[in-house]
């Protein structure tokens, strides 16, 4: 009888443990699926919450960190994305994508030594990894090793002569060396290899624009639009070209065409809002910002732009409400905390303002704007 009780208790404990483990695994998968569903619907703040819930159950879940990194990029939180991809790289050291993501972050932060270490680690295992080679070429170019950078790009072309990014990189290096004719011909060679490549078409447009060949630049961007009439970004480029030439009516028409082509693309609304702001059309500026926010209601960057508009135009109550909304979601968001300090200056709450700027300077000592306002 005694032994029977022992067996029964042991069975119940094991059963309970199995049920508990099963329940945790089920919850983890459920949270992860919810996060992916929110991500697909572009509900990025909700996706972040679900992926964090997943990781509370299983802190070693690599896929959840990967998705969280992607989510943070969508939310405009590069620091969070860097931390997420760092965890992926730590938990899965052979994860090439994570290593290259980290290399890209270091590159963008001008930490070329750290970026090179990550790239070299990838290339030691995958010598022909094209993305790693492009990053290596970029590092070499930014550290003024132009000949080495050219050599890497030529190796990419030798392996795949339709890699237009390599031609663009070579052209950029040639421009730095003062070889303008060769740079132009290299871009034309890229288009001979792939006549519909948008990146090469745009690079040629920018080449002409940069060197004040404005008629050729306009012809090239219009030709690109004819090739890709449903690409909203091309109309934005055309609008910016006209705006730089002080052809405001043509610029507005091009920007509106971008919205017409892709009504759900928030970038077009943000760009034309900036155009209206620069030309003094305050009502149109705010209207476009709000239309962008309607389409991406969780986007911190759009909310921040609206807050900046309110601060700039001394609409204090609206600025306070928008800033509070942003900092409730992202308490450490540096740009909006800067706006909060600027607003405190407007309200002549100088002690509060100095406290804010002191903290910002402590976090980022090279922030010129923080020093200026202090």
NUNU-903167 format. One line per 4 residues: number of its first residue (from 1); their letters; for each residue x, y, z negated of N, C-alpha, C. Coordinates in pm, whole numbers, plus 50000, padded with zeros to 5 digits. Atoms other than C-alpha are relative to their C-alpha. Example, Ala and Ser with C-alpha at 12.3 -4.5 7.8 and 13.67 -1.06 7.14 Angstrom:
residues 2
1 = as = 50089:49881:50000:51230:49550:49220:50090:50120:50000  49918:49881:50006:51367:49894:49286:49923:50109:49927
//
This chain:
residues 374
1 = xxxx = 50083:49880:50000:50000:50000:50000:50088:50127:50000  49909:49885:50009:50281:50235:49905:50067:50027:50135  49935:49985:49869:50461:50168:50233:49904:50052:50105  50102:49954:49905:50140:50223:50425:49980:50150:49988
5 = xxxx = 50017:49856:50021:50101:50568:50270:50119:50077:50059  49879:49934:49946:50461:50655:50359:49993:50007:50152  50012:50002:49853:50404:50549:50721:49896:50100:50048  50109:49910:49961:50080:50746:50736:50045:50145:49991
9 = xxxx = 49953:49862:50018:50239:51063:50597:50102:50035:50108  49899:49976:49896:50535:51029:50835:49935:50022:50136  50071:49989:49872:50300:50980:51129:49933:50138:50012  50072:49872:49998:50095:51289:51036:50096:50118:50016
13 = xxxx = 49901:49892:49988:50405:51506:50995:50052:50009:50143  49949:50002:49861:50545:51397:51333:49894:50048:50097  50111:49960:49913:50205:51441:51494:49980:50152:49995  50019:49855:50017:50171:51792:51349:50112:50077:50068
17 = xxxx = 49886:49933:49936:50519:51884:51467:49988:49998:50151  50018:50012:49854:50447:51758:51818:49892:50095:50048  50111:49911:49963:50119:51947:51827:50045:50145:49997  49950:49863:50012:50295:52261:51706:50090:50037:50115
21 = xxxx = 49909:49975:49888:50566:52230:51968:49924:50017:50129  50081:49993:49879:50309:52166:52237:49926:50132:50007  50074:49875:50004:50108:52466:52124:50090:50118:50035  49905:49892:49971:50415:52692:52134:50036:50003:50148
25 = xxxx = 49965:50008:49859:50511:52569:52480:49886:50050:50087  50118:49956:49926:50158:52627:52606:49985:50152:49993  50010:49854:50016:50154:52980:52461:50107:50070:50083  49890:49940:49924:50491:53055:52616:49967:50007:50149
29 = xxxx = 50035:50006:49858:50378:52946:52962:49884:50094:50031  50117:49914:49979:50048:53131:52923:50041:50147:50004  49951:49861:50001:50223:53459:52831:50077:50031:50128  49917:49979:49882:50468:53416:53118:49913:50015:50125
33 = xxxx = 50090:49992:49885:50189:53355:53369:49924:50132:50001  50069:49871:50010:50001:53659:53241:50092:50114:50043  49903:49898:49961:50316:53867:53279:50018:50006:50150  49986:50003:49854:50360:53755:53639:49877:50054:50070
37 = xxxx = 50125:49951:49941:49994:53826:53713:49994:50153:49992  49998:49853:50014:50028:54181:53575:50103:50061:50094  49895:49948:49912:50351:54228:53771:49951:50007:50144  50052:50003:49862:50182:54124:54097:49897:50110:50023
41 = xxxx = 50101:49893:49989:49904:54377:54026:50060:50138:49977  49926:49876:50026:50171:54644:53959:49961:50063:49866  50032:49954:50136:50054:54669:53596:50125:49973:49915  49868:50033:50051:50412:54691:53478:50012:50010:49848
45 = xxxx = 49994:49989:50145:50358:54807:53121:49939:49876:49935  50062:50122:50053:50124:54515:53058:50089:49878:50024  49907:50110:49970:50372:54281:53227:50114:49998:49899  49891:49992:50098:50647:54404:52994:49957:49937:49867
49 = xxxx = 50049:50053:50128:50434:54320:52689:49994:49848:50003  50015:50146:49991:50360:53966:52811:50136:49929:50007  49867:50063:49993:50724:53891:52897:50070:50006:49864  49944:49991:50136:50828:54014:52552:49934:49897:49908
53 = xxxx = 50069:50104:50077:50562:53788:52399:50060:49862:50029  49938:50128:49959:50713:53499:52596:50133:49979:49928  49865:50011:50057:51059:53573:52463:49998:49992:49847  50012:50018:50145:50939:53593:52104:49987:49852:49965
57 = xxxx = 50016:50145:50022:50843:53227:52136:50126:49925:50039  49879:50069:49952:51151:53123:52336:50105:50104:50042  49899:49897:49969:51444:53370:52316:50106:49954:50101  49903:50053:49904:51641:53145:52554:49941:49984:50141
61 = xxxx = 50072:50024:49874:51391:53160:52842:50054:50094:50109  49930:49920:49900:51602:53281:53134:49904:50068:50099  50093:49946:49901:51314:53329:53379:49925:50122:49946  50071:49887:50060:51137:53562:53135:50089:50124:49996
65 = xxxx = 49907:49886:49998:51447:53781:53102:50014:50055:50142  49989:49956:49861:51476:53790:53481:49880:50086:50040  50121:49925:49966:51115:53904:53522:49992:50130:49920  50000:49879:50082:51154:54151:53236:50094:50104:50062
69 = xxxx = 49908:49909:49933:51455:54300:53416:49937:50066:50121  50069:49945:49883:51252:54342:53735:49893:50101:49958  50106:49912:50050:50970:54498:53534:50057:50134:49954  49937:49877:50047:51201:54749:53369:50044:50088:50117
73 = xxxx = 49962:49922:49882:51331:54853:53711:49878:50072:50057  50123:49938:49951:50973:54918:53820:49953:50113:49909  50041:49898:50098:50911:55120:53502:50100:50114:49991  49899:49895:50005:51219:55333:53566:50081:49998:49872
77 = xxxx = 49924:50016:50123:51403:55195:53264:50126:49919:50028  49879:50074:49963:51752:55103:53389:50074:49941:49880  49933:50054:50119:51887:55060:53036:49938:49867:49958  50068:50125:50034:51623:54798:52958:50030:49891:50101
81 = xxxx = 49970:50099:49896:51687:54627:53292:50141:49945:49983  49861:50043:50021:52061:54617:53223:50007:49899:49885  49999:50090:50116:51999:54456:52883:49939:49865:50034  50067:50125:49962:51762:54199:53033:50091:49914:50088
85 = xxxx = 49912:50076:49910:52003:54099:53311:50128:49955:49927  49885:50043:50081:52286:54087:53057:49969:49870:49926  50041:50122:50067:52089:53825:52868:49994:49883:50098  50003:50106:49897:52034:53629:53190:50142:49950:50025
89 = xxxx = 49861:50038:49973:52408:53635:53258:50062:49925:49883  49944:50068:50117:52488:53529:52901:49945:49858:49987  50063:50132:50014:52239:53241:52898:50028:49909:50119  49977:50078:49878:52313:53135:53255:50118:50061:50076
93 = xxxx = 49880:49936:49944:52673:53235:53341:50019:49979:50150  49982:50026:49856:52651:53081:53690:49891:50065:50084  50108:49932:49929:52350:53295:53782:50059:50116:50080  49936:49902:49913:52493:53487:54078:49920:50129:50010
97 = xxxx = 50084:49881:49986:52197:53723:54115:50015:50093:49880  49986:49919:50122:52226:53840:53754:50136:50069:49996  49866:49942:50001:52601:53893:53784:50010:50117:50098  49995:49893:49900:52554:54101:54100:49914:50119:49958
101 = xxxx = 50081:49891:50053:52276:54302:53937:50081:50083:49901  49917:49930:50097:52510:54388:53651:50112:50077:50070  49895:49932:49923:52786:54471:53900:49946:50128:50063  50063:49882:49939:52545:54709:54074:49976:50109:49897
105 = xxxx = 50021:49902:50107:52455:54877:53744:50131:50070:49965  49870:49941:50031:52822:54928:53663:50046:50092:50113  49961:49919:49884:52883:55059:54015:49927:50134:49998  50079:49876:50002:52600:55313:53989:50042:50090:49884
109 = xxxx = 49952:49922:50113:52737:55419:53652:50146:50041:50013  49861:49965:49969:53081:55471:53813:50100:49927:49910  49910:50084:50078:53228:55199:53594:50056:49893:50094  49955:50083:49890:53420:55054:53884:50083:49880:49954
113 = xxxx = 49920:50111:50051:53656:54838:53679:49910:49885:49957  50094:50103:50046:53367:54653:53513:49924:49938:50117  50071:50050:49882:53183:54626:53844:50089:49904:50078  49906:50083:49924:53492:54483:54014:50018:49863:49932
117 = xxxx = 49985:50127:50073:53529:54218:53740:49885:49905:50031  50117:50083:49971:53175:54094:53802:50003:49950:50144  49995:50036:49858:53218:54098:54179:50106:49893:50026  49891:50098:49982:53551:53913:54164:49960:49863:49947
121 = xxxx = 50044:50128:50058:53393:53648:53942:49907:49926:50096  50091:50061:49902:53121:53588:54202:50078:49950:50121  49926:50037:49878:53363:53585:54496:50097:49885:49976  49912:50113:50029:53593:53339:54320:49928:49866:50018
125 = xxxx = 50080:50121:49983:53308:53087:54337:49932:49996:50137  50069:49991:49870:53136:53211:54654:50072:50103:50087  49917:49904:49925:53401:53372:54879:49927:50073:50113  50071:49938:49889:53149:53447:55154:49865:50059:49958
129 = xxxx = 50124:49937:50048:52875:53597:54936:49994:50143:50055  50004:49872:49929:52771:53892:55153:49973:50117:49907  50032:49891:50091:52618:54103:54875:50120:50037:49914  49880:49973:50081:52930:54065:54663:50106:50072:50084
133 = xxxx = 49903:49934:49913:53146:54165:54961:49962:50147:50025  50043:49860:49982:52936:54477:55021:50031:50082:49875  49968:49929:50125:52974:54572:54655:50150:50025:49989  49854:49984:50004:53349:54512:54676:50044:50113:50094
137 = xxxx = 49966:49894:49905:53370:54735:54984:49963:50137:49942  50042:49875:50062:53175:55005:54799:50095:50044:49890  49906:49969:50108:53406:54985:54498:50133:50052:50057  49874:49960:49937:53714:55007:54720:49989:50139:50063
141 = xxxx = 50020:49869:49938:53569:55303:54907:49998:50110:49894  50013:49897:50104:53478:55493:54588:50131:50020:49923  49869:49985:50065:53827:55430:54448:50109:50035:50101  49912:49946:49896:53979:55563:54772:50097:49898:50058
145 = xxxx = 49924:50104:49931:54113:55232:54898:49930:49973:50134  50081:50002:49879:53969:55301:55241:50039:49888:50096  49957:50105:49909:54180:55059:55441:49952:49862:49954  50047:50128:50054:54094:54771:55210:49849:49986:50017
149 = xxxx = 50146:50002:49984:53727:54865:55221:49963:49967:50144  50025:50027:49858:53735:54866:55602:50026:49853:50032  49965:50140:49976:53901:54524:55600:49888:49907:49954  50110:50082:50053:53622:54377:55384:49879:50009:50092
153 = xxxx = 50116:49982:49913:53352:54526:55608:50019:49932:50135  49973:50068:49873:53520:54396:55923:49988:49848:49988  50015:50145:50023:53529:54047:55771:49852:49960:50001  50144:50028:49999:53153:54068:55717:49950:49996:50144
157 = xxxx = 50043:49993:49860:53104:54166:56083:50051:49879:50079  49945:50118:49931:53332:53884:56202:49912:49878:49976  50085:50114:50034:53104:53640:56025:49859:50016:50052  50136:49972:49953:52778:53809:56129:49998:50139:50062
161 = xxxx = 49988:49871:49932:52795:54083:56393:49870:50080:50004  50126:49925:50008:52435:54188:56324:49979:50063:49862  50007:49939:50133:52510:54311:55971:50018:50151:50013  49991:49856:49972:52425:54676:56036:50056:50079:49882
165 = xxxx = 49945:49929:50116:52515:54779:55679:50152:50010:50008  49854:49999:49989:52876:54689:55756:50045:50109:50097  49967:49894:49904:52882:54917:56061:49981:50137:49936  50028:49872:50067:52728:55196:55854:50112:50034:49902
169 = xxxx = 49889:49979:50093:52995:55150:55587:50127:50040:50071  49880:49965:49923:53271:55157:55846:49991:50143:50054  50020:49865:49947:53123:55471:56001:50023:50106:49891  49983:49906:50111:53114:55641:55661:50148:50019:49966
173 = xxxx = 49856:49992:50027:53481:55558:55602:50070:50080:50109  49939:49925:49889:53573:55690:55948:49975:50149:49987  50030:49858:50019:53398:56018:55867:50092:50059:49893  49909:49952:50104:53606:56048:55551:50141:50018:50055
177 = xxxx = 49867:49992:49939:53914:55996:55768:50005:50103:50113  50005:49899:49895:53799:56267:56010:49984:49945:50140  50015:50065:49868:53735:56019:56293:49852:50006:50041  50144:49980:49978:53395:56163:56390:49949:49927:50124
181 = xxxx = 50041:50068:49877:53379:56028:56745:49991:49849:49979  50001:50144:50028:53467:55677:56625:49884:49963:49908  50111:50025:50092:53211:55704:56346:49868:49994:50075  50123:49999:49920:52935:55794:56593:49990:49874:50086
185 = xxxx = 50000:50119:49914:53035:55511:56829:49974:49872:49920  50022:50118:50085:53034:55262:56542:49852:49985:49967  50144:50006:50026:52675:55353:56457:49923:49958:50126  50065:50040:49874:52577:55320:56823:50023:49851:50027
189 = xxxx = 49971:50143:49985:52747:54979:56826:49904:49919:49913  50095:50068:50088:52529:54878:56530:49863:49989:50066  50130:50000:49933:52221:54972:56732:50000:49915:50126  49993:50092:49887:52344:54780:57032:49982:49856:49952
193 = xxxx = 50013:50134:50055:52363:54473:56811:49859:49974:49947  50135:50012:50054:52021:54542:56655:49927:50131:50021  50056:49870:49958:51826:54815:56833:49889:50051:49909  50112:49958:50085:51540:54820:56581:50039:50015:49853
197 = xxxx = 49956:49992:50139:51751:54836:56264:49978:50141:49945  50033:49869:50054:51605:55121:56059:50121:50064:49932  49888:49940:50073:51914:55165:55842:50102:50062:50095  49906:49945:49903:52137:55214:56147:49943:50122:50072
201 = xxxx = 50064:49885:49935:51887:55446:56316:50004:50123:49909  49997:49889:50095:51866:55659:56002:50143:50051:49979  49860:49959:50017:52244:55660:55963:50044:50090:50116  49965:49918:49884:52280:55798:56315:49931:50136:49992
205 = xxxx = 50071:49873:50021:52013:56063:56242:50076:50087:49899  49931:49924:50105:52199:56166:55926:50137:50049:50048  49871:49958:49942:52528:56176:56116:49980:50129:50079  50025:49881:49918:52383:56426:56364:49960:50119:49913
209 = xxxx = 50047:49892:50087:52211:56628:56091:50115:50059:49919  49886:49955:50082:52524:56644:55875:50096:50086:50080  49906:49926:49916:52730:56773:56167:49931:50105:50087  50075:49887:49944:52465:57029:56265:49965:49981:50148
213 = xxxx = 50049:50030:49866:52364:56856:56586:49849:49978:49988  50139:50011:50044:52002:56933:56504:49906:49947:50107  50086:50052:49892:51846:56864:56845:50013:49848:50011  49977:50145:49994:52006:56519:56855:49941:49930:49877
217 = xxxx = 50055:50057:50123:51902:56459:56494:49849:49986:50011  50146:50005:49987:51538:56545:56567:49958:49893:50101  50030:50102:49899:51538:56327:56879:50014:49860:49940  49973:50132:50057:51685:56035:56682:49894:49960:49899
221 = xxxx = 50098:50039:50102:51439:56047:56391:49863:49976:50066  50127:50025:49929:51143:56073:56631:50005:49866:50073  49984:50129:49933:51279:55777:56825:49984:49886:49899  50014:50100:50106:51302:55584:56499:49854:49982:49961
225 = xxxx = 50143:50006:50034:50940:55670:56417:49923:49927:50110  50066:50070:49888:50832:55553:56764:50021:49849:49991  49969:50143:50014:51001:55221:56691:49926:49938:49881  50063:50050:50123:50844:55190:56343:49891:50098:49955
229 = xxxx = 50102:49899:50029:50523:55398:56345:49926:49981:49867  50071:50024:50126:50385:55237:56026:50091:50014:49878  49905:49985:50110:50691:55317:55813:49986:50141:49941  50029:49869:50059:50582:55600:55580:50127:50078:49966
233 = xxxx = 49876:49933:50038:50938:55674:55467:50061:50082:50112  49944:49927:49886:51034:55787:55817:49934:50137:50016  50069:49870:49993:50770:56061:55813:50050:50092:49888  49944:49917:50108:50910:56176:55477:50136:50056:50041
237 = xxxx = 49869:49954:49952:51257:56196:55634:49980:50113:50100  50028:49895:49901:51113:56398:55924:49955:50129:49929  50047:49883:50074:50935:56628:55678:50116:50073:49932  49885:49938:50068:51255:56688:55480:50093:50068:50101
241 = xxxx = 49919:49938:49894:51441:56759:55805:49941:50136:50039  50063:49874:49963:51187:57025:55903:50008:50101:49886  49994:49910:50115:51184:57169:55551:50139:50064:49989  49863:49947:50006:51564:57204:55558:50025:50102:50110
245 = xxxx = 49988:49904:49888:51522:57393:55886:49902:50116:49984  50097:49895:50034:51260:57619:55719:49878:49999:50093  50120:50015:49917:50986:57483:55947:49892:49936:49912  50085:50049:50109:50734:57453:55665:49871:49935:50050
249 = xxxx = 50125:50057:49948:50421:57387:55871:50024:49859:50055  49966:50132:49946:50588:57099:56055:50034:49902:49886  49963:50085:50114:50726:56968:55725:49874:49948:49930  50124:50042:50067:50381:56964:55561:49924:49897:50083
253 = xxxx = 50070:50093:49912:50230:56789:55861:50065:49860:49994  49928:50129:50005:50499:56517:55849:49976:49931:49866  50024:50059:50133:50455:56466:55472:49858:49944:49990  50139:50048:50004:50077:56435:55510:49983:49875:50086
257 = xxxx = 50005:50119:49914:50130:56184:55791:50054:49879:49924  49946:50110:50082:50336:55975:55547:49891:49945:49908  50109:50043:50087:50039:55966:55308:49892:49929:50079  50101:50063:49914:49799:55884:55589:50043:49859:50042
261 = xxxx = 49948:50129:49954:50023:55598:55703:49996:49895:49889  49998:50095:50113:50052:55439:55355:49941:50070:49877  50066:49923:50107:49792:55589:55114:50035:49954:49859  49969:50050:50134:49902:55367:54824:50146:50021:49960
265 = xxxx = 49858:49979:50028:50269:55466:54843:50018:50129:49920  49994:49883:50088:50324:55698:54546:50116:50093:50035  49884:49917:49968:50661:55820:54674:49961:50117:50090  50042:49893:49908:50490:56018:54950:49931:50114:49926
269 = xxxx = 50067:49897:50079:50272:56200:54697:50102:50080:49919  49899:49932:50080:50573:56279:54481:50085:50094:50085  49917:49917:49911:50773:56412:54776:49925:50125:50043  50074:49882:49956:50498:56639:54903:49969:50091:49881
273 = xxxx = 50018:49917:50119:50435:56755:54545:50123:50088:49979  49877:49922:50010:50799:56863:54532:50007:50110:50105  50005:49901:49892:50753:57041:54865:49908:50115:49963  50094:49896:50039:50447:57227:54740:50053:50084:49885
277 = xxxx = 49942:49928:50113:50627:57317:54418:50105:50099:50048  49893:49914:49948:50922:57458:54613:49945:50117:50080  50058:49893:49918:50689:57664:54832:49895:50081:49922  50087:49918:50085:50486:57800:54538:49853:49966:50002
281 = xxxx = 50141:50040:49997:50162:57607:54593:49970:49917:49875  50012:50069:50129:50091:57524:54228:49884:49902:49996  50117:50089:50005:49742:57379:54270:50023:49873:50080  49972:50117:49916:49852:57149:54552:50106:49911:49935
285 = xxxx = 49897:50078:50068:50158:57045:54352:49939:49907:49897  50060:50079:50107:49955:56930:54052:49904:49896:50056  50093:50094:49937:49693:56769:54276:50072:49876:50051  49925:50114:49946:49954:56550:54445:50061:49915:49890
289 = xxxx = 49948:50077:50113:50116:56454:54116:49890:49912:49940  50111:50075:50060:49776:56347:53982:49956:49885:50090  50035:50108:49907:49702:56145:54295:50101:49886:49989  49898:50103:50019:50032:55963:54246:49972:49922:49872
293 = xxxx = 50025:50065:50129:49942:55892:53883:49877:49911:50005  50119:50085:49985:49601:55756:53984:50038:49863:50055  49959:50125:49937:49782:55493:54188:50099:49921:49914  49904:50066:50090:50052:55418:53929:49984:50060:49860
297 = xxxx = 50031:49933:50128:49896:55514:53592:50100:49972:49888  49903:50032:50105:50178:55352:53391:50140:50049:50033  49868:49959:49956:50467:55513:53579:50049:50120:49918  49946:49895:50087:50670:55714:53327:50055:50117:50081
301 = xxxx = 49937:49895:49922:50851:55908:53601:49897:50099:50055  50106:49910:49951:50525:56046:53742:49948:50085:49885  50046:49924:50117:50402:56143:53395:50102:50107:49961  49895:49905:50033:50737:56309:53331:49999:50119:50097
305 = xxxx = 50006:49891:49902:50709:56509:53655:49884:50094:49969  50116:49917:50036:50364:56630:53549:50031:50082:49875  49962:49927:50122:50496:56722:53204:50095:50115:50035  49907:49897:49957:50780:56913:53372:49929:50115:50068
309 = xxxx = 50080:49896:49933:50528:57100:53588:49932:50088:49895  50070:49923:50104:50332:57203:53277:50098:50088:49922  49900:49922:50073:50647:57315:53095:50046:50119:50085  49953:49896:49909:50769:57510:53396:49900:50114:50013
313 = xxxx = 50105:49899:49981:50435:57689:53428:49938:50046:49867  50038:49955:50134:50401:57746:53050:49856:49963:49963  50132:50052:50040:50084:57539:53017:50025:49911:49878  49942:50062:50120:50180:57454:52662:49917:49883:49948
317 = xxxx = 50081:50107:50057:49886:57247:52540:50004:49875:50087  49996:50113:49909:49882:57028:52851:50137:49933:49999  49865:50054:50007:50259:56990:52831:50017:49915:49874  49990:50075:50126:50238:56881:52466:49929:49866:50009
321 = xxxx = 50078:50124:49992:49969:56624:52538:50069:49897:50090  49934:50093:49906:50157:56474:52835:50130:49947:49942  49875:50043:50063:50489:56465:52650:49973:49898:49890  50036:50093:50107:50322:56295:52352:49961:49864:50056
325 = xxxx = 50043:50126:49936:50167:56035:52584:50121:49920:50047  49881:50070:49950:50504:55955:52739:50081:49942:49885  49914:50045:50110:50695:55934:52412:49932:49896:49912  50069:50109:50070:50427:55713:52261:50035:49866:50065
329 = xxxx = 49963:50123:49927:50511:55458:52533:50149:49975:49996  49854:50013:49994:50885:55528:52551:50063:50104:49906  49952:49901:50098:51001:55702:52228:50141:50051:50027  49860:49962:49978:51366:55711:52343:50026:50054:50140
333 = xxxx = 49981:49959:49860:51305:55834:52699:50067:50138:50005  49915:49881:50009:51582:56092:52734:49944:50121:50076  50047:49882:49927:51440:56317:53011:49880:50070:49935  50119:49938:50059:51108:56370:52833:50032:50061:49864
337 = xxxx = 49957:49937:50125:51276:56435:52498:50068:50134:50029  49944:49872:49957:51469:56704:52683:49890:50102:50024  50113:49911:49977:51140:56852:52798:49937:50046:49869  50055:49964:50131:51014:56842:52440:50083:50111:49936
341 = xxxx = 49913:49895:50052:51315:57050:52339:49978:50132:50072  50024:49878:49922:51255:57297:52622:49866:50064:49961  50131:49949:50042:50892:57327:52517:50010:50068:49863  49981:49939:50133:50999:57397:52158:50064:50138:50013
345 = xxxx = 49940:49868:49975:51215:57682:52293:49893:50098:50045  50109:49913:49953:50915:57823:52479:49910:50045:49886  50088:49970:50114:50713:57807:52157:50075:50073:49888  49915:49932:50096:51002:57975:51973:50015:49923:49869
349 = xxxx = 49977:50088:50115:51031:57679:51738:50146:49956:50007  49859:50018:49970:51407:57711:51743:50067:49893:49915  49940:50104:50085:51495:57490:51447:49969:49861:50055  50038:50129:49942:51299:57202:51601:50078:49974:50129
353 = xxxx = 49930:50014:49872:51460:57267:51938:50146:49960:49977  49859:50031:50027:51813:57264:51794:50015:49856:49951  49997:50138:50047:51736:56937:51614:49992:49900:50114  50017:50089:49883:51622:56777:51941:50128:49998:50083
357 = xxxx = 49882:49994:49914:51923:56900:52140:50123:49943:49932  49889:50061:50072:52168:56800:51868:49998:49848:50015  50012:50144:49987:52034:56445:51885:50031:49953:50142  49974:50035:49860:52043:56439:52265:50149:50008:50030
361 = xxxx = 49856:49984:49977:52403:56565:52265:50076:49887:49932  49937:50112:50069:52495:56298:52011:49993:49873:50084  50018:50120:49918:52354:56032:52245:50074:50010:50134  49933:49979:49871:52494:56184:52566:50080:50129:49992
365 = xxxx = 49919:49879:50022:52778:56427:52486:50025:50083:50126  49972:49927:49875:52822:56519:52855:49875:50062:50062  50124:49944:49946:52460:56633:52901:50007:50152:50001  49983:49854:49987:52514:56987:53032:49870:50072:49965
369 = xxxx = 50129:49936:50023:52142:57065:53012:49972:50013:49850  50021:49994:50145:52130:56981:52641:50085:50111:49939  49912:49894:50051:52429:57208:52569:49947:50137:50041  50049:49872:49950:52280:57485:52784:49882:50049:49915
373 = xx = 50118:49956:50075:51947:57492:52604:50031:50023:49853  49961:49973:50138:52107:57462:52263:50066:50137:49987
//
